[in-house]
Amino acid sequence: MAEMISSAATGVLGSVIDKLAAMLTDKYNLARDVKQGILSLQDELRTMEAMLLRLEDKDDDQIDPLAKDWRSKVRELSYDIEDCIERFVLNHSHGDGGSTANFVHKAIQMVKTLFKDRGIAEEIQRLKRLVSEQSERGKRYYDINQCLLASSSQPLLLDPRAPALFQEARDLVGIDAPREEIISLLRCEDKEHKVVSIYGIGGQGKTTLAMEVYHKITEAAFDSRAFVSVSQTPDMKKLLRDILFQISKSHFDQSQMLETVEQLIRTVKECLKDKRYFILIDDIWSVAAWELLQSALPRNDNGSRIITTTRIEAVAKSCCTGIAAQMYQAKPLSHEDSQRLFFKRLFLSGDDCHPDLRKVSDDILKKCCGLPLAIISIAGLLANRSKAVEVWVNVLRSIAAAVDKDSPIDKMKRILLLSYVDLPHHLKNCLLYLSVFPEDYPIDCRQLILLWVAEGLIPGHHRESMEQLGRSYMNELVNRSLVQPTKVGADGATVKQCRVHDVILEFIVSKAVEDNFVTIWNGNGFSKNYSSSKIRHLSIQKDISSRAEEIAKTIKNGAQIRSINIFGSNSVLVNKHATEFLNSQVLRVLNIVVEYGQCSLGNVKSLGQLKYLRIHNYLGKLPQDIEKLQHLETLDVGRQFGGKLPESIIQLQKLVRLHVGSVRLPDGIGSLQALEELSRIDLGIQSVKFIQGLGDLTNLKLLQINWPCSTELHDMKDHKEACISMLSRLFRHLRELLVWQSYPDATCSFMASCVPTPPPLRKLVGPYIHNLNREGPQISSLVNLTRLSITVLNEAGKEGINILASLPMLLSLTVALLNDKNGDSGILYARHAISRQGFQRLVKFDLRCWREGAVEFEPGAMPKLRRLKLELMAWCQFKFGEGGLVLGLQNLAGLKHLAIDINCDAAVADEVEALENDIRDAAGVHPNSPMLQVRRLDQYIFSSMAQGCSRRPSDHPIPY
């Protein structure tokens, strides 16, 4: 069945036309007059679609209100017709020709009524004239024909200049002087409590500036540090737990039992009462929010520091009342800094800009008022255009017409509107879909693409190619600077996590609500379309306990709801009313991301269209008749799920992704031939028959397993042999394998039995290896690996390191060095030398020394390494002679980020301080001035050591 193919108003209409075409096939064996009716309906809708495509290319201010009304009616009508088609298709086996004819007759009448209502037929002619008159104006800043083209079959790559704007904040222009000014404001000779509040309009770079200060100030100066973002509708429980998570993991774990904000405030205050802390509180919108958070932060005169950011001057004043404090007003970029930021996005350097373009750019930048977000947005728009003077002049004219009389913030929103209008039709709905996520929510890009596909926002019939196209769409939104990448893969080309700037999100939400694309509850109430329009996509973003009964009733009666997204603390809604979620025949997505869901979904009823079912931390029961979900592609109940999976799950023939916890699965897993991802399966509780069937899943690409060293349910030998046999078969086509709690060297056992052809595996995480020198040759055959994470129990000598270095495609490497159960690594005080041979593509290296060990980087080592993380045992600091535990940092030519975890277990103060000083000295003289983060682990053990406790390192957990 065809899916939706274009933008907010036209997307559903295009889908309806394709679905009507599907009804004309022999599958439904319709009568001749019925087919004629469908053909007539298609013609009517195609005429509408052509005009809507024209209207979609216009700014809302350029469209007559009656035309807007007509567009809205067509959109809603299209939704209703599509819902009707899908119900017909689901129930076709129970219907007859008469019901089909009646449907077609009603649909035609609905269309004709639209044209006749209030003289709309005559208005259509006026709309055509309007489009013709405005097309010349539109051509000044976009190419209509380009917008109407179908998306390219070639995948769109991520522009490497786009994520650089967000990833390397320290390289952003105009940041040095204000950063140093704020640092000077925070300095104080005595130990008084001090606050600096940064304020200014949205899009001015307040958060970037505050984060730069946060990272620049040395970690060693403070006992505890935390960063939280408040947002316009804060969830105070979540904010306080976020602070706890960063200042005390043990108190955070215990906080799950605390039910009130007051209890959490007392807990945070108790954790910080005797500490010198540094807290960054971003994006405060109200005095009340600040006063509540402030009550959890004790004024203990230990030299603690707080930075706040806000758009509102009155809030900034409140942050500075009654304490030593300073207000800092964020300033716009100078013209020179604006130019540098603008050219950085469009060219390798400003020198690459033609003089004629430089003159036009000066005029464009004047319209941006020095606002970084506005500059980046316009640069993102131009990045997709030819670098011709006439093209840039057209954009300048459009900006000038839009923003000449507005305030700076209004000008920025007008610029965002231009960026939206410039989007190809297929991207507009994908952008609007971001409105379902709460403000400051970290968006998993892979999950977002799967949601796009499930919602029908990506054209096509083949799921795999649709997901690849979704990745291209994601890259294009990043390239246009409409979303900000917050986590990019080691390859530098895959955005893994992103966020939406709050100013851009405000714009997206306003457009999505106006088009009735989404209905939102955000803590301040429902969006304005809640009671006036049918709900199509529902997003519950904040706690709605007080109105849980109402929204449950709305969902129960919402036969037209296509997706339900629930976030935050909504346990009352989820646990008491979950059985109401599965009522709509047209529901495609049920995405529940709450702290804990102990609900029961009840029976499936008639959810024939559901493709995506995800309940984070689900503790309830799945429907026993889950086999009715024949279109289900994603079933994700998280790692906490411990319920019983229905036997009928093996009948889900379209299931592609299955993510469950420690639960026993049915033996017939081999029948799920469409399955490509399976996690996190505990092999220790699975039957031998299940494990054998798992080996039959020839399309499996990702597998995450727990492989315990012992099991009480099975014969140990038979069970282990079945596991090795299964993995040997799957290894020929797996792309990612993650193994926890495995037999030492078991991974190498099944690798050794593989066919001679190099396996396609790209990611291997978790295997335990006794001797890297001996077992390394099996790993060396994995020539396609880009990410490797292993634990070495004993020897990791030069030969073993050279084997890892020889992997030609390796981008990310994590190695944990751990003593075996006998507590002896076999090598005392070994310094691991990394030579210039090998590791030619490695960009990320994480070395965790959980035993005695040191590392040295020789000249020319790891030439492309950008991120280095080391965990070191401080008690070894003086065991390796001059230089301590890390030598040769200056030889890492590409180093940008350096993170050091100092394990204080069994150490004394001199050892910890000497190690930390060595690291800071080495980072300080590195030519790249890498961003440095230093943490002290197990400080409570360090503190007890100062009182004379035994020097015996404690055992360490599994790293993965």
N, C-alpha and C positions, 0 to 999 in steps of 0.2 A: 504494500500500500504506500503510495507516495506520501512524502512528508512536506511540511511547510517550507517555502523557499525564499521569502524575502523579508521586507521590513514590517514595522509595527502595524500599519493599516493594510498593507498589501499581502503580508505573509500568509495569513489564514485564507485569503481569497484564492491565492495561487494553489494552496493545498486543496481547497474545495474543488477547483476545476480539475486537478489531477485525479482526485478521488471519484469524481463523477465519471471521468474517463474509465477508471477501473471498474465501475459498475456496468459499463457497456460490454465488458468481456463476456465470453461464453460461460464463465463461472457462475453467473447469476441467472442466465437463461431468461432474460426479461422479454415481455411481449413487445411487438413492434411499436405500438403507440407509446409505451412507456419509454422506449429508447428515444423516440422522437422528442418526447418531453424533456428528457435529459439533455439531448443535443441543443434544444432551444434554450434551456437553462444555462448551458455552457456558453452559448453565444452572448446572452445577456450579461453574464458575469465577466466574460473577457472584455466587453466594452467598458464595464466599470473598472476592471483592473488596469486597463490602459490609462484611464484618466487618473486613477489613484497613483500610478507610477509617476505621472507628471506632478501631482500635488505633493508627493513625498519629497520631491527635489526642491520644494519651496520652504522658506522660513515661515513660521506660523504668522508673522506679522504681514506677510504678503498674500495671505489667503483670506478670502471673504468669510465672515462668520457663518453664512449659510452653507458655504462649501465645506467648512469644518464640520458643521452639523451633519451634512450629507456623508462625509467621510466617516464620521463616528458611527452613523447608522449602518453603513455598509460593513464596517468592521464587526459590529455586534451581530449583524445579520449573518455574516460569514461564519462567525463562531457558532451560531445556532444551527446553520445548515450543516457545518462539519460535524457537530455533535450528533445531529440527526442521522447523518450518513453512518457514523461509527456505531450508533445504536442499531441501525438497520443491518449493518454487516454482522454485528455480534449476534443478532437475533434472526438472521436470515433463514436459518433452518426451521424456524418456528413461524415464519410469515408466509404470505402468499402474494401473488401478483397484484391483488387489489390493494393491499397495504402499501406496496411499492408505488403503485400509480397514485394513490392518495398522497404519499410523501412528495412525489414530484409535483403534483398539482398544487399542494400547499406551498412548496418552495417557490414555484413560478409566481404564485399569487403574492407571496411575500416580496419578491423582487419588484413586481409590477406596482404593488402598493407603495414601495419606497419611491418609485419614480413619480407617482401621482400625488403623494402626500404633500400638501401645502404648495402645490405648483412646482414641485421639484423637477418635473420633466423639463419645464422651460429653463430652470436653473442650470440643468446640465449643459445647455447650449452656452449659457453665460460663462460657466466654468471653462469650457473649451476656449472661448475668446480670452478669458483671463489667463489661461496657460500660455496661449499664443503671445499675448501682449508682454507677459513677464519673462518669456524664455530668453529674450535678448539681454534683459537685466541679469538673469541667472547666469548666462554664459560669461559674464565678467569675472565670475569667481569659481565656476565649475563646468565640467564637460558632461552634459546630460547623457550623451551616448556612452561615455565611459561608465557612468553610474548604472546604465541599463544593461551593460554587458553581464553575462553570467560569470561567476567566479572562475578564475583561471584554474586549469587542471594542474598547473605547476604549483607545488607547495611554496608558500611565502615564508622566507627565512627571517629569523630575528635579526634586525639591524643592530650590529654590535655597539653602535653609538648610543642607542636608546637606553638599555639598562645601565650603561656607564653613568648616565646622569643621576641615577638613583643609588646605584651600588656604591660608588666612590664619593660619598658626601664630602670627604676631605678635599676632593679635587674640584668641588663646585666653586664657582667664581663668587667673589665678594664675601667670603665667609670668614677670612682670617681676622680682619680688624674687629668685627662685632664679637667674634668668639673670644678674642683676647680681652675685649672690654668687659664682657660678662664674667670671665674668669677673674679679672681684677676686682670686680664688684663682690665676688664671693670670697676673696681673700680677707683674712682678718687675723691680727696678731694674737688676740686672745681666743678663748674657746666659746664665745657666745654663739647662740643659735641664729642662723641667718637665712633669709629668703631673697631670691631674685625672681621677679615676675616679668616675663616677656609678653608684651601685648601688641596687637596690630591686626589689620584686616586679614581675612582668609586668603591663602595663596601667596603669602609674603615670605614663607620660608621659616616660620617660627619653630616648627618642630625640628627641621633639619639643623637649625642653629643650636637649639637646646640639646639635641643628641650629640652634636659635635663637642659641645662643652662637657657633656656627660662622659664621653669616651676619652676626652683629652685629659681630664683631671685624673691623677694617678689613683689606681685602685688601692694601693697600699695605705693611702691616707685615711681610709674609712673601714670600719668593721663590717658594715652592711650597705648594700646598694640596691635600688629598685627603680624600675621605670614602668609607669602605667599611663594609659590614655583614657580620659574620662568620657568624652563625647557628649552630645546634646541630651541624650536620655540614658544616664549612667545606671548600670546595674551594680549597686554598691557592694553587695555580697561578693560578686565576682572580682571587683576591683581590690577589695581587701584581701581576698584569697590570692590574687595575683601578687600583691605585695608580700604576703606570707611565703609564697612559693619561692620568691627571690631572696628572702632574708633568713628563712629557716625551713628547711624541707621537713623536719620532724613536726614542727607546729602546723605546717600546711597539711600534712597527712591527718593530723588530729582534727583539723578544722572542718573536715567533712561531717563531723558530728555536731558542729555548731549551727544553729538554725537562725539566729538573729544577727542583725547588723551590730547591735550593742556588744554581743559576745565576741564577734570578730574584732571590733575596735579594741576591746580590752586585751585580746590576745596579741594583736600587733603592738600595742603600747607596751605590753609586758616584754615582748621580744626586743624592743628598741630602747628600753628605759635607761640602760647603762652603756649604750653603744654610741659611737660616733657614726652617723649614717648620712647617706647622700641619696635623696629621693628626687626623681623627676616626675612631675605630674603634668601631663600634656592635655591641652584642649579642654579647659574648664569652662563651663557655660553659665554657671550660676554661683552666687555667693553661698547659697545653701550647700551646694556640692563641696565647695572648698571648706566650709566650716565643719562638715562631717568628716572629711578626710583629715583635716588638721587636728581634730580631736584624737586621732589615732597616732599622731606623731608627737612624742613628748619633747618638751623644751628642757633638755637636761644639761645645757651648758657644757657639752662635750665637743663643741665645734662642729655640730651637724649642719648640713646644708640642704636647702630645698630649692629647686627651680620649678616654676609653674609657667605655663603658656595659656593664653586666652585671647579671644578676639575682643573682649569687652573690657574697657578701661575700668569700669566700676568693680569688676571682679578682681582685676589686678591690684586696685587700691585695697580691697578687702584682704588680699593675700599679704599685704604689707602693713597691716594695721597692728599696732601694739608690740612689734618686734623689730629687731634690726633688719631692715629690708630695703631693697631698691627696686624701682620700676624701670624697665627698659623698653622703650618703644622701638619695635622693629622698623627698620628703614628700607625704602625701596632701593633696588640696585641702581648704581650710577649708570650713565649711558655707556661708559666703557665696559663695565661688568656685564651689562645687558647684551652688548655686542658679543662678548666672549662666550656667554651662555648660549646665545642664539646660533653662533657659528659652530660651536662645539657639537651641536645636534646635527647640523647640515653639512659640515665639511670637516676634514681632518684638522684644519686650522683656519684662522681668519684669513691667512695669506692666500688660501685657495679660492676666495670669493672674488668674482670679477668686479672691477670698480663700479660698473653700472648697477650691478646687484647691490653693492654696498650702499649706494646712495638710496635705493628704494628701501633697503633694510633699515636705514636710519629713520625713515618716516614710519615704517611699520612699528619699530620699537618705541617711538614716541607715543603711539596709541596704547602700548602695553603698560605704561606708567611705572616701569621698573618692577613689576610683579613677576617673580620667577615662574609661577604656574601659567600665567598668560603667555609669557615668552616661550615656554616649552610647548604649550598647546599650539601656538601659531607655527612654531618650528616643526612640530609633528605633522601639521596639515601640509606645510610646504615640502616636507621630506618625501611625500608621495607624488610630487609634481616635478615637471621638468624645470631645470634651473635656467629659465628664460626670463628676460626682463618683463615681457608683456604678461607672463603668467603672474609674476610677483606684483606687478602694477594692478592687475585685476583683483588680487587678494587685498591689496592696500585699499582700493576703492571700496570694496565690500566692508572692510573693517571701519573705514572712515564713515560710511553711511550708517553703520550700526552703533558706534560708540562715541561720536563727537560730543554729545550732550550729557553723557552719563557720568556718575561718580566712578572712582577706580574699581570698586567691587562690582558695580553693574557692568562696567566695560568688560571685566573679565568674564562675567557670565554671558555677555553677548558674544565674546570670542569663542566660548565653549559651544554656543549655539551654532556658530559658523562651522566649527569642527564637526558637530553632529550632522548638520545639513550636508556637509561634504562627504560623509560616510557613504560607501556603497550600500544599496538596499539590504544586501544579505547581512551586513554587520550591525544594522540599527537595532534589530531585535536582540541580537547577542549582547550589545551594550546595555540595552534597557533591562535585560535579565539580571544584571548586576544589582539592580534595586532590591532584589529579594534578600540580599545579605545586609546585616547590621553595619553601622558605621564602625570603621577601624577593624573590621573582621578580616583575619588573614585567610584569603581565598586559595584553596588548593586548586591549581590550574587543571590538573588531571580530572578532578571531580567536577569542575566547572564544565569542561568539555563534554563529559559524560552526561551532565544535566542538559546541555544544549542539544545533544543528540536525542536524548529521551524526550525532550519537549518538542522535537521536530523543527528546531531552528537551523539545522544543517541540512542542505539538500543532498539527495542521493538515495540509493537503495541498498548499498553495501556498507555494513556497519564499519568495517575497518577503514575503508576509504573516507567515510564520513568523519571518523575520529581524527584521521590525518588532516582533513580539511579544517576541522575544528582547531587543531594546533596552528594552522596557518592563520585562522581568524584571530586566535589569541595573540600571535606574533604581530599581526597588523594593528591591533588595539594598543599594544605596547609601542610599536613603531610610531603610532600617532600620538603617543604620550597621554592617552586617555586612561590607562591603568599603569600603576607603578610596580615593577618587579621587585619583590622583596627577597626572593631566593632564586638564584639561577644555578643550573646544574654545572658540574665541573667542565662540561664541554663548552660552556659560555653561550650556548645556542638554545637551551631549553629552559623556559621560565617555569619553575616548579611552584612558586607561590607569589601571589600578587595582592595588592590592596588598591582601593580607590580613594583618591584624595577627597576629603570631606566636602570641599567646594564642588568638585565634579560630581560626587555622589548626590548632593543636593539637587544639582541640575538633572541628573539621570532620574531621580525619584520623581521630580516634578513632571518630567515628560512621560514617565511610565504611568503615573496616576492620571494625568490628563488624557492619555490614550486608553485608559482602563486596562492597561497591560497587567498591573499588579495592584492588589489591595493590601495595605500594610498596617500592622499594629506596632508602634514603636515606643510605647510607654506614655506618650502624650495623648494617646487616643488613636482611632483609626484614621486612615487617609480619607480625604473628602469624598472619594468615590464609593465608600463602604455601603451606604444605604441607598445611593442613587443609581447604582449600576449593578449588573450581574458580576459576581466574583469569578474571575478566570484563573488567576494565580494568587494564592494567599500566602503572605509572609508574616509570621508572628515573631517579632524580633526581640521583644522584652516580656517580662513576666506579666501574664494576663489572668492571674488567679482570680482576681476580683470579678472578672467577666467571663470566667471559664464556661459557665452554663450557657451564656448567650452565644459565644463563638462556637461551642459544640453543636448547638441547635442550627446555627448558620451553616456549619459544615455538613450536618446531617441532611439539610434541605438543599444543599448546593449541588444539584445534579450537573451543573455546568463547570464545576471546579476542575481544572486540569493539573494543578500542582499545589501541594501543601508543604511549606518550609517552616519549621518551628525551631527557634533558637533560645538560648538562655535558660533561666530558672522557670521552667513551665511544667514542673512535675505534676501539679494539680490537673492541668489540662490533659497532659499525656496519660497519666495513670488512671484517671477516672473516666475519661471520655474517648479513649483510643478506638473503641468499637465503632464510633461514629465516623472515623476517618475513611473507612472502606465502603462508602456508599455510591460514589459517583462512577458511572460507567465510562466516563471520559477521563478519569484521573490517570495521569501518566507518571507523576513523580510524587513520592511520599518521602520527605527528607527531614528527619527529626534529629536535631543536634542539641540534646539537653544533657544535664549532668548525669542523671540516671533515669532510665525509663523502665518501670516495673509493671508496665501495662500488659494487657492481653488484647491482641488485635481482633479477637473473635473470629468470625467466619469471613471468607473472601466475598461472598455474595456475588457481585457481577462485575468485578474489576478486570474486564478483558483487555484494557489498554495499558495497564500498569507496566512500566518498563524499568523503573528505578525505585527500589525500596531500601532505604538506609535508616537505621535507628541506632545512633551512637550510644554505646554503653547500655545496650538493651539487656534487661534482666527478666523479661516476660516470656510469653509463649507465642510461637508462630502459629498461624492458622493451620488446622489439620487438613483443610482442603486447599492447600497451597498450590496443588497441581492445576487449579483453575487459572492461575496467572501464566498463561501460555505465551505471553509477550514479554515476560520478565527477563531482563538481561543482567541487572545488578541486584544482588541480595547481600547487604552488608549490615550485620548486627553487632560488629565490634568484638574486641577481645574479651569483654566481660561476660559475653553470652555463655551461659552454662546450661540452658534448657535443652530439651530434647528436640532434635530436628525431625519433622514428620517424615515417615517413610516415603510419602508421595513426592518428596522433593526431587527424586531422581526422574520424575516425569516432566520436568521443566526443560524442554528440548532447546529452548533459545537462551538458557542461562549461560552467560559469558563470565561473570565474576561472582564468586562465592567467598565471602569473608566472615568467618565465624570464630568462636573462641574454643576453649578446651571442652569439646563435646564429641560424642561418638556419632559418626556418620553412618548412613545405611550402606550395606555391602554393595549395592548396585551402582556405585559411583561411576563405573565405566560407561553407563548409558548416557551420561551427560557429555556428549561428544562436542558440543559447542563451547565447553568450558575452556577458558584461556587463563584465568587467574584463580588460585585457590590458596587461602591463608586463614588463620594460622592453625594448622592441623596438628593435633597431638597424636603422633604415631603410636605412643605407648598405650593408648586406650582403644586403638582401632584393631579390628580383626585382621588376620592374615588374608582373608578373602577380600576385604576392603583394600588392603595394600596392593594386592595383585591386580584388582580392578583399576586402581589409580594409575597403574602403569599403562593402561589401555587408552588414556586420555592423550591422544596424539596431537591435539591442538593446544595443549597446555604450554603457556609461555612464562608464567610466573607461579612459583610455588614457595610458600613459607611453611616450614614444619618445625615442630618440637620433636626431637629424636632422643628421648631419655635413654640413659645407659642401662636401665633395668626396667622391667615391667612384670607385674604380678599376674597379668591376665593371660599370658601366652608362654609357650615354650621359647626360651631365650634364643636358642640357636635358629629355630625356624623363623622366628620373628625378624631377627637381624638379617638373615639371608633373604627374606622376602623384601625387606626395605632396600637392601643393596641391589637386588634384582630390579625392583621398581625404579629406583633412581638411575640405574644404568640405562634402562629403556627411555626414560624421560629426558636424560641428559642430551640426547641427540637433537632435541628441538627446543629445550628450555632456553629462555633469554635471561631470566633472573631466578636465582635460587638462594633462599635464606634459610639457614639451618641453626637451630638453637639446641643447646644441651645435648650435643651429639656425642657418639662414641669418639674418643680420640682417634684420628687418622681414618675414621669411617668414610669421610668424604673422598679421601684419596683411594679407598678401596673400590668404590664404584666408578671413579674416574679412570682407574687403571683398566677396567673391563670394557671401556667404550671403544667404538670403532676407530680406526686410525684417522679418519677425517676429523679435523679440528672442530669441536662442538661450537655452536653459535652463542654460547653463554657470554653475556656482557656484564653481569653483576653476580658476584658470589660473596655472601656475607655469613660469617658465624662459625665456620668449621674450626675444630680443635686439631692441632698438629703437635705431635710430640717432638719431632726433630725436623726442622725446616730443611736442613742439608739433605736428609734422606728422603723426605716426602716431597720435596720441591719439584722434582722432575714431572710429576703428574700435573702440578699447577702450571708448569711451563708450556704445557700443550694447549692451554686456554688462551690462544693468541688473540681472541676477540674481546677479552675482558677489558672493560673501561673502569670498573670499580671492584676492589677486592678488600675484604675485611676479615682478618684471621686472628686466632689466638694461638700463640706458640708456648707450649708448656715447658719445654726444656731448651734445647740448643737452637739458636738462631745465628749461626756463624756467617762468615764472609761469603761462603759458597751459597748459602740459602738466600742471603740478601741479593747476591748477583742474579739468582734465578728470578726473583721478583723484579729486579731492575730490567730484565730482558723482555718482559711482557710489552709488546710494541704499542698497544693501544691504551695502556693504563693511564687514567686521568686522576683517579682518587684511590688512595691506599691508607688503610687503617691496620696497624699491627699492635696487638696487646701482648706483652711479655709477662708470663705468669709462671710461678713455681708450680710443679706438680704436687700431688698430695703428700709427698715425702718432704716437701719444703725445700728441695734442693734443685736449682736450675742446672747444675752440672758445670756452670761457668761462673766464677766469682769475679765481680768487678770488671765486666767486659765492656769496652767502649766500642759501639757499633759505628763503623766508618762507612760513610756514603761517598762513593767516588764519582768521577765525572762520567763513568761508563753506565749507560742505561738511564732509565727514568727520564727519557727525553721529552715526554709529553705530560708528565705528572704535574698537576696544578694544585693538588690538595694532599697533604700528608699528615696523618694523625698517629703519633707513637705514644703508647701508654706503657710506661715501665712500672710494673707492679712488683718488681723485684730490683735487686741491685743492677744498675745499668746506666750508661751514658752514651752520648751520640756526638759524632764529629762529621761536619760537612766539609769535604775537601774542595779545593778550587774547581769550579766548573760543574759542581754537583747540582742535580735537579734544576736545569736552566730555566724552566717555565713555572716553577713552583711559586704560587701566589699566597697560599694559606698554609700555615704550619701550626699544628697544635701538639704540645708535648705535656705528658703527665710524668712527673719526676718525683722520686723518693728523696726527700730532703736529708734523710739520715745518711745518704751516700755522698753528700756534697764534698767531704774531705777525703774520700776513698780513692779518688782518681787523679790526685796530684794537681798541678797548677792548671787553672782554667775551669775547674769544677766539672759539672755534668754536661755542659753544652759548649762545643767548640765550632768555630767556622761559620757562624750565622752570617757574617759579612760576605760569604761566598755564594749565598743564595741571591742571585742577581735580580730575580723577579719578585721577591718577597714583598707583599703588601699588608698581610694580616698575620700577627703572631699572638697565639693564645697559650699561656702557660698555667697548668694546674700544679701547684706545689703541694705534695702530699706530706702533711706534717706528722703522720703516724710514726711514733717512736723517735721523733727528731727532737733536738734541743734548739733553743732560740738562735744560737750562733749559726747553726747549719741552715735554718730556714732563711735568716736574714742574708747570709752570704750568697745563697743560691739566688734569692730575689735580686740582690744587688748586681750579681753577674749578668743576669738576664736583662735588667734595665740598662746596664752599661753597654751591653752588646747591641741592644735595639737602638740605643741613643746614637751610636756611631755608624749604624747601617746607612748606606747612601740613600735608600728609599724612605727612611723614617717610617717604618711600618707601624700600623695601628696596633698597639700593645694592650693586651688584657691579661692580668695576673690574678689568679685566685688561690687562696689557701684552703686546702681540704683537710678535714679531720682536725680542726683547730682545737676541739675539746680534748683530743688525745695529746696534741702539742702542749696544751695548758697543763695537763696532768703530768707530762714529762718534766715540765719545769719544776714540778714538786718532787721529782725523783722516781717516777714510775719505771718499770722495766722496759729496756730497749728491745722490744720484739715486735716486728711489723705484724699488723693484724691481717687476717685473711681478707681477700677481696672478692666481690661478686663477679658473676659473668658480665662482660662489658656490653652485651647486646640485648 
